[in-house]
């Protein structure tokens, strides 16, 4: 299932109202999100929320992230990603359910550009 969350539409995004307590979610963040420290800041924030997963730049200029954890922590990282670090201009976040089975709980990686 794919959800689109622009700044104005985010509050109505059904991904945030999922009742499951633990799940995996993949996001693609577009806008001015490369060259502003987005991946490093995303990784720090995700770790501080106790999430597992990875983040990477995409060749198309977006940032992609896969996170796994408590639904409240997932909501927090998506809320954070709406603004990103200083200098970022987030235009849209595409969100879809995912399956993260290859990482240990608490492991968060910054992957190379794909």
DAJOHU-V228532 format. One record per residue. SS is DSSP state (H for helix, E for strand, - for the rest). PSI is psi in degrees with one decimal (999 if undefined). D_CENTER is the distance of its C-alpha to the mean C-alpha in Angstrom with 1 decimal. Layout:
BEGIN
ss=SS psi=PSI d_center=D_CENTER
ss=SS psi=PSI d_center=D_CENTER
END
This chain:
BEGIN
ss=- psi=135.8 d_center=15.6
ss=E psi=134.5 d_center=13.6
ss=E psi=139.5 d_center=12.6
ss=E psi=131.0 d_center=12.6
ss=E psi=92.6 d_center=11.6
ss=E psi=170.9 d_center=13.4
ss=- psi=-44.3 d_center=14.3
ss=- psi=-25.7 d_center=17.5
ss=- psi=-10.1 d_center=16.4
ss=H psi=-39.6 d_center=13.4
ss=H psi=-19.5 d_center=15.7
ss=H psi=6.0 d_center=17.2
ss=- psi=121.6 d_center=14.2
ss=H psi=-16.4 d_center=15.4
ss=H psi=-27.0 d_center=12.2
ss=H psi=-19.2 d_center=12.6
ss=H psi=13.0 d_center=16.2
ss=- psi=133.6 d_center=16.0
ss=- psi=-15.1 d_center=18.6
ss=- psi=143.8 d_center=17.6
ss=- psi=-24.9 d_center=17.0
ss=E psi=124.8 d_center=15.1
ss=E psi=173.2 d_center=12.8
ss=E psi=140.7 d_center=10.3
ss=E psi=136.2 d_center=7.6
ss=E psi=136.7 d_center=6.5
ss=E psi=143.4 d_center=4.8
ss=E psi=121.2 d_center=7.1
ss=E psi=123.7 d_center=7.4
ss=E psi=162.2 d_center=11.2
ss=E psi=-153.3 d_center=13.8
ss=E psi=87.2 d_center=15.1
ss=- psi=0.9 d_center=12.1
ss=- psi=145.5 d_center=14.2
ss=- psi=11.0 d_center=17.0
ss=- psi=10.8 d_center=15.8
ss=- psi=21.5 d_center=14.3
ss=H psi=-46.9 d_center=10.6
ss=H psi=-45.2 d_center=9.8
ss=H psi=-46.4 d_center=12.3
ss=H psi=-38.1 d_center=11.2
ss=H psi=-45.6 d_center=7.5
ss=H psi=-46.0 d_center=9.4
ss=H psi=-45.3 d_center=12.0
ss=H psi=-45.0 d_center=10.1
ss=H psi=-44.0 d_center=8.4
ss=H psi=-40.5 d_center=12.0
ss=H psi=-25.3 d_center=13.6
ss=- psi=1.0 d_center=12.0
ss=- psi=24.0 d_center=13.3
ss=- psi=153.9 d_center=10.4
ss=E psi=160.7 d_center=11.0
ss=E psi=-152.0 d_center=9.3
ss=E psi=162.9 d_center=8.9
ss=E psi=145.2 d_center=7.6
ss=E psi=155.6 d_center=10.2
ss=E psi=150.8 d_center=11.9
ss=- psi=151.0 d_center=13.4
ss=- psi=-22.2 d_center=17.1
ss=- psi=3.6 d_center=16.7
ss=- psi=-3.6 d_center=15.2
ss=- psi=173.8 d_center=11.5
ss=E psi=136.2 d_center=8.5
ss=E psi=140.0 d_center=7.0
ss=E psi=144.5 d_center=4.7
ss=E psi=122.8 d_center=6.2
ss=E psi=149.5 d_center=6.4
ss=E psi=133.2 d_center=9.8
ss=E psi=-166.4 d_center=11.7
ss=E psi=141.2 d_center=13.4
ss=H psi=-34.5 d_center=12.5
ss=H psi=-39.8 d_center=13.1
ss=H psi=-37.7 d_center=10.8
ss=H psi=-44.8 d_center=7.9
ss=H psi=-41.4 d_center=9.3
ss=H psi=-43.0 d_center=9.6
ss=H psi=-34.4 d_center=6.1
ss=H psi=-40.9 d_center=5.5
ss=H psi=-44.4 d_center=9.0
ss=H psi=-44.7 d_center=8.6
ss=H psi=-24.5 d_center=6.3
ss=H psi=-31.3 d_center=9.2
ss=H psi=-42.0 d_center=11.5
ss=- psi=-170.5 d_center=10.1
ss=- psi=170.5 d_center=13.1
ss=- psi=134.1 d_center=16.6
ss=- psi=-18.0 d_center=17.4
ss=- psi=147.5 d_center=14.2
ss=E psi=98.6 d_center=14.8
ss=E psi=123.6 d_center=11.9
ss=E psi=-39.0 d_center=13.7
ss=E psi=149.0 d_center=11.5
ss=E psi=121.2 d_center=8.2
ss=E psi=127.5 d_center=9.2
ss=E psi=134.0 d_center=8.1
ss=E psi=153.3 d_center=10.2
ss=E psi=150.9 d_center=11.5
ss=- psi=-179.9 d_center=11.7
ss=- psi=108.7 d_center=14.0
ss=- psi=100.3 d_center=13.3
ss=- psi=-0.4 d_center=16.9
ss=- psi=-6.7 d_center=17.4
ss=- psi=150.1 d_center=16.1
ss=- psi=151.8 d_center=17.9
ss=- psi=135.1 d_center=16.5
ss=- psi=-8.0 d_center=15.3
ss=- psi=126.4 d_center=14.8
ss=E psi=127.9 d_center=11.9
ss=E psi=149.9 d_center=12.6
ss=E psi=111.1 d_center=12.3
ss=- psi=159.1 d_center=13.6
ss=- psi=160.5 d_center=16.0
ss=- psi=140.1 d_center=15.6
ss=- psi=999 d_center=16.1
END
